[in-house]
Amino acid sequence: MKTISSRDNAAFKALSKLATSSAERRRKGLSLIEGEHLLQAFLDAGTQPESVVVNPAALENRAVARLVERSSAPVTVLSEALFNTLSALESPAGVIAVVKTPGPRKVPATAPLVLLLEDIQDPGNVGTVLRSAAAAGAGHVLLSERCAFAWSPKVLRSAMGAHFALNIVEGADLAGFVGAYRGTTIALSADAQASLYDLDLRGAVAFLVGNEGAGLSEGLKAAATHSARIPMPGRAESLNAAVAASVCLFETIRQRGS
């Protein structure tokens, strides 16, 4: 265990660059997970971080100490001031882990429940979708190239550990997947004639959810097996994209009786 208290330290500079630069995280294939909950979820998935950074107070925290013990990675203690410059939280949790960003796996053409996200740009929305997908047991989430980066700190915080229960495919060819998928593909569209609740969701199904403002592209809507709307008898014009995706996921779970 080493201690760093100088901003000029090369290891701290490298950490700082990772914390502040999405391009650097993508280039190195690394992500930062902050806080006890995310680190525990990561370790519970059977994976190990590359390194762990703590502040002095965290070493006195029994829960953090147990997580550090579970990790086989080298541990660095940063001064309070340095740690706070890395933290993305208003009240720093005292522990940050550097982890390898998991690579995507191929999604089976018969996967029981899949989410496809087209150009959803708000990190909070992406994180909420991932959390709902993990809770519903979806297994696979495909994101188009213009979606928010799934492994950004904001998305990681919003998803609350869901990343480590999902196969996340970024920069996916959504149209190609729709063409190859053997189940039913359902495009969410506010102007669709069919209601979500009129569809049979008990077989393999993939939901297509579009951009917060523009919705799905016409090409994807045309390629889907069905277009469906979520009935809204109230005065709101539309649902938040993440809420709409969640409604679809749990209507599927309801129909499947589990």
C-alpha positions as CSV (number, residue, x, y, z in Angstrom):
1,M,0.0,0.0,0.0
2,K,1.5,3.3,-1.0
3,T,0.5,6.9,-0.1
4,I,0.4,9.9,-2.5
5,S,0.0,13.5,-1.4
6,S,1.5,15.4,-4.3
7,R,-0.4,16.5,-7.5
8,D,2.9,16.1,-9.3
9,N,3.0,12.3,-8.7
10,A,2.9,10.5,-12.1
11,A,0.4,7.9,-10.8
12,F,-1.9,10.6,-9.5
13,K,-1.7,12.4,-12.9
14,A,-2.7,9.2,-14.7
15,L,-5.7,8.7,-12.3
16,S,-6.8,12.3,-12.8
17,K,-6.7,11.9,-16.5
18,L,-8.9,8.8,-16.3
19,A,-11.3,10.6,-14.0
20,T,-11.8,13.7,-16.2
21,S,-11.5,12.3,-19.8
22,S,-14.0,10.0,-21.4
23,A,-11.6,9.7,-24.4
24,E,-8.8,8.5,-22.1
25,R,-11.1,5.9,-20.5
26,R,-12.2,4.6,-23.9
27,R,-8.5,4.6,-25.2
28,K,-7.3,2.6,-22.2
29,G,-10.4,0.4,-21.9
30,L,-10.7,1.4,-18.2
31,S,-13.5,2.7,-16.1
32,L,-13.7,4.2,-12.6
33,I,-16.3,2.8,-10.1
34,E,-16.8,4.9,-7.0
35,G,-18.4,3.9,-3.7
36,E,-18.9,0.8,-1.6
37,H,-22.1,-0.3,-3.4
38,L,-20.5,-0.3,-6.9
39,L,-17.3,-2.0,-5.8
40,Q,-19.2,-4.7,-4.0
41,A,-21.4,-5.3,-7.1
42,F,-18.3,-5.5,-9.2
43,L,-16.6,-8.0,-6.8
44,D,-19.8,-10.0,-6.4
45,A,-19.8,-10.5,-10.2
46,G,-16.5,-12.5,-9.7
47,T,-14.3,-9.8,-11.2
48,Q,-11.3,-8.0,-9.8
49,P,-10.2,-4.3,-10.2
50,E,-6.9,-3.3,-11.6
51,S,-6.3,-1.0,-8.6
52,V,-8.1,0.6,-5.7
53,V,-7.7,4.2,-4.4
54,V,-8.9,5.2,-1.0
55,N,-8.7,8.3,1.2
56,P,-7.3,8.0,4.8
57,A,-10.8,8.0,6.4
58,A,-11.9,5.1,4.3
59,L,-9.3,2.9,5.9
60,E,-11.2,3.3,9.2
61,N,-14.5,2.3,7.6
62,R,-15.1,-1.4,8.3
63,A,-17.2,-2.0,5.2
64,V,-14.6,-0.4,2.9
65,A,-11.8,-2.3,4.6
66,R,-13.6,-5.6,3.9
67,L,-14.0,-4.7,0.2
68,V,-10.3,-3.8,0.0
69,E,-9.5,-7.1,1.6
70,R,-11.6,-9.0,-1.0
71,S,-9.7,-7.2,-3.8
72,S,-6.4,-8.6,-4.9
73,A,-5.5,-5.3,-6.6
74,P,-2.8,-2.9,-5.4
75,V,-4.2,-0.1,-3.0
76,T,-3.2,3.5,-3.0
77,V,-4.0,6.0,-0.3
78,L,-4.5,9.5,-1.5
79,S,-4.6,12.5,0.7
80,E,-8.1,13.9,1.3
81,A,-7.5,16.8,-1.0
82,L,-6.2,14.7,-3.9
83,F,-9.0,12.1,-3.5
84,N,-11.6,14.8,-3.6
85,T,-10.4,16.0,-7.0
86,L,-11.0,12.6,-8.4
87,S,-14.4,12.0,-6.9
88,A,-17.5,12.7,-8.9
89,L,-19.7,12.9,-5.8
90,E,-20.6,15.9,-3.6
91,S,-19.8,13.8,-0.6
92,P,-16.9,11.4,-1.7
93,A,-17.4,7.8,-0.6
94,G,-13.7,7.3,0.1
95,V,-13.1,4.4,-2.4
96,I,-12.6,4.3,-6.1
97,A,-11.6,1.3,-8.2
98,V,-10.0,1.3,-11.6
99,V,-11.5,-1.6,-13.6
100,K,-11.2,-3.0,-17.1
101,T,-14.3,-2.0,-19.1
102,P,-16.0,-5.4,-19.9
103,G,-16.2,-6.1,-23.6
104,P,-19.5,-7.1,-25.3
105,R,-20.5,-10.6,-26.0
106,K,-22.5,-11.8,-29.0
107,V,-26.3,-11.5,-28.4
108,P,-28.1,-14.8,-29.3
109,A,-30.7,-14.4,-32.0
110,T,-33.1,-16.2,-29.6
111,A,-32.3,-14.1,-26.5
112,P,-35.5,-14.0,-24.4
113,L,-35.5,-10.3,-23.6
114,V,-33.4,-7.6,-25.2
115,L,-33.4,-3.8,-25.1
116,L,-32.2,-1.7,-28.1
117,L,-31.5,2.0,-27.4
118,E,-31.2,4.4,-30.3
119,D,-29.5,7.7,-29.6
120,I,-30.5,8.1,-26.0
121,Q,-28.1,10.8,-24.9
122,D,-28.9,11.6,-21.3
123,P,-26.5,9.5,-19.0
124,G,-29.2,9.3,-16.3
125,N,-31.7,7.8,-18.7
126,V,-29.1,5.2,-20.0
127,G,-28.3,4.3,-16.4
128,T,-31.9,4.0,-15.4
129,V,-32.6,1.8,-18.4
130,L,-29.7,-0.5,-17.5
131,R,-30.9,-0.7,-13.9
132,S,-34.4,-1.7,-15.0
133,A,-33.0,-4.2,-17.5
134,A,-30.9,-5.9,-14.9
135,A,-33.9,-6.0,-12.5
136,A,-36.1,-7.6,-15.2
137,G,-33.4,-10.1,-16.1
138,A,-33.1,-8.8,-19.7
139,G,-29.5,-9.8,-20.0
140,H,-28.6,-7.8,-23.1
141,V,-28.7,-4.1,-23.9
142,L,-27.6,-2.8,-27.3
143,L,-26.8,0.9,-27.7
144,S,-26.4,2.8,-30.9
145,E,-23.2,4.8,-31.6
146,R,-24.8,8.1,-30.5
147,C,-26.0,6.9,-27.1
148,A,-24.3,8.2,-24.0
149,F,-21.2,6.3,-23.1
150,A,-22.5,3.4,-20.9
151,W,-19.3,3.3,-18.7
152,S,-19.3,7.0,-17.9
153,P,-19.3,7.9,-14.2
154,K,-22.8,9.3,-14.4
155,V,-24.2,6.2,-16.1
156,L,-22.4,4.0,-13.6
157,R,-23.9,5.8,-10.6
158,S,-27.4,5.9,-12.1
159,A,-27.3,2.1,-12.9
160,M,-26.3,1.2,-9.3
161,G,-24.3,-1.9,-10.2
162,A,-26.5,-3.1,-13.1
163,H,-23.6,-3.0,-15.5
164,F,-22.1,-6.1,-13.9
165,A,-25.3,-8.2,-14.5
166,L,-25.7,-7.3,-18.2
167,N,-24.1,-7.8,-21.6
168,I,-23.8,-4.2,-22.8
169,V,-23.0,-3.7,-26.5
170,E,-22.1,-0.2,-27.5
171,G,-21.9,1.1,-31.1
172,A,-24.3,-1.7,-32.1
173,D,-25.8,-2.2,-35.5
174,L,-29.4,-2.0,-34.3
175,A,-30.9,-2.6,-37.8
176,G,-28.7,-5.6,-38.3
177,F,-29.7,-7.1,-35.0
178,V,-33.4,-6.5,-35.8
179,G,-33.0,-8.3,-39.1
180,A,-31.3,-11.3,-37.5
181,Y,-33.4,-11.6,-34.4
182,R,-35.7,-14.6,-34.3
183,G,-38.1,-13.2,-31.8
184,T,-40.6,-10.4,-31.9
185,T,-39.2,-6.8,-32.2
186,I,-41.3,-4.0,-30.8
187,A,-40.7,-0.4,-31.6
188,L,-42.0,2.1,-29.1
189,S,-43.8,4.9,-30.8
190,A,-46.3,7.4,-29.4
191,D,-48.3,7.4,-32.6
192,A,-48.6,3.6,-32.9
193,Q,-52.1,2.1,-33.3
194,A,-51.4,-1.0,-31.1
195,S,-51.2,-0.8,-27.3
196,L,-48.3,-2.4,-25.6
197,Y,-50.9,-4.2,-23.4
198,D,-52.5,-5.9,-26.5
199,L,-49.3,-7.6,-27.5
200,D,-48.2,-11.1,-26.6
201,L,-44.9,-10.7,-24.8
202,R,-44.4,-14.3,-23.6
203,G,-42.0,-15.3,-26.4
204,A,-38.6,-13.9,-27.2
205,V,-38.9,-10.2,-27.5
206,A,-36.7,-7.2,-28.2
207,F,-37.8,-3.6,-27.4
208,L,-36.6,-0.6,-29.4
209,V,-36.5,2.7,-27.6
210,G,-35.6,5.9,-29.3
211,N,-34.1,9.3,-28.6
212,E,-35.6,11.5,-25.8
213,G,-36.9,14.1,-28.3
214,A,-37.0,12.6,-31.8
215,G,-37.9,9.0,-30.8
216,L,-37.0,6.1,-33.1
217,S,-35.8,6.6,-36.6
218,E,-38.3,5.7,-39.3
219,G,-36.0,2.9,-40.6
220,L,-36.0,1.1,-37.3
221,K,-39.7,1.5,-36.8
222,A,-40.3,0.0,-40.2
223,A,-38.0,-2.9,-39.5
224,A,-39.7,-3.9,-36.3
225,T,-42.3,-6.6,-36.1
226,H,-44.7,-4.3,-34.3
227,S,-44.9,-0.7,-33.3
228,A,-46.6,-0.1,-29.9
229,R,-47.6,2.8,-27.7
230,I,-48.0,3.0,-23.9
231,P,-51.5,4.3,-23.3
232,M,-51.5,7.6,-21.4
233,P,-54.9,8.8,-20.5
234,G,-53.5,11.8,-18.6
235,R,-52.3,15.1,-20.0
236,A,-48.6,14.4,-20.4
237,E,-47.5,14.2,-24.1
238,S,-45.0,11.5,-23.6
239,L,-43.1,9.4,-21.0
240,N,-39.4,9.7,-20.2
241,A,-37.5,7.2,-22.4
242,A,-36.1,5.3,-19.4
243,V,-39.6,5.1,-17.8
244,A,-41.1,3.8,-21.1
245,A,-38.4,1.1,-21.4
246,S,-39.1,0.1,-17.8
247,V,-42.8,-0.2,-18.3
248,C,-42.2,-2.5,-21.3
249,L,-39.8,-4.7,-19.4
250,F,-42.1,-5.2,-16.4
251,E,-45.2,-5.7,-18.6
252,T,-43.2,-8.6,-20.1
253,I,-42.4,-10.0,-16.7
254,R,-46.1,-9.7,-15.7
255,Q,-47.2,-11.6,-18.8
256,R,-44.6,-14.3,-18.3
257,G,-45.8,-14.8,-14.7
258,S,-42.4,-14.4,-13.0
